[in-house]
Amino acid sequence: MFGIVYVRAMEMTQKKLQEKSIYADYDEDGDGIVSDAELAHAKEIKELETALRKNLAQLRMARYSLIAMGVFTVAMFFVPIERVNALADISNLFYLTGGGIVAAYMGTTAWTQRNNGK
């Protein structure tokens, strides 16, 4: 019995923020109290920001891989044929890895959009 009363008394106690607290950004309604709902909303926002940064990094990686493959292809027209023959094995690996990066990005993007119902 005492434990239930003590827990209820603890639930009713609200914690107020100190002046210029680092948690003041989480106080959405400006009442000086950060509720559980406000903390949950702040957590959702942080998770969404992290996911967006990850998606942007993957997009940049795929984009720069495509650009690098295009520049490499154009550069091969200005390189002597002996060097092109010497670089043939390396260029094959370069195109395979670049194409793999782009394909993985496009595949995961299509898969996540399909599974999220967009």
Secondary structure as the mmCIF struct_conf table of DSSP 4:
data_model
#
loop_
_struct_conf.conf_type_id
_struct_conf.id
_struct_conf.beg_label_comp_id
_struct_conf.beg_label_asym_id
_struct_conf.beg_label_seq_id
_struct_conf.end_label_comp_id
_struct_conf.end_label_asym_id
_struct_conf.end_label_seq_id
HELX_RH_AL_P HELX_RH_AL_P1 PHE A 2 MET A 12
HELX_LH_PP_P HELX_LH_PP_P1 LYS A 15 LYS A 15
STRN STRN1 LYS A 16 LYS A 16
HELX_LH_PP_P HELX_LH_PP_P2 LEU A 17 GLN A 18
TURN_TY1_P TURN_TY1_P1 GLU A 19 LYS A 20
TURN_TY1_P TURN_TY1_P2 ILE A 22 TYR A 23
HELX_RH_3T_P HELX_RH_3T_P1 ALA A 24 TYR A 26
BEND BEND1 GLU A 28 GLY A 32
STRN STRN2 ILE A 33 ILE A 33
HELX_RH_AL_P HELX_RH_AL_P2 ASP A 36 MET A 76
TURN_TY1_P TURN_TY1_P3 PHE A 77 PHE A 78
BEND BEND2 VAL A 79 VAL A 79
HELX_RH_AL_P HELX_RH_AL_P3 ILE A 81 ALA A 86
TURN_TY1_P TURN_TY1_P4 LEU A 87 LEU A 87
HELX_RH_AL_P HELX_RH_AL_P4 ALA A 88 ASN A 115
TURN_TY1_P TURN_TY1_P5 ASN A 116 GLY A 117
#
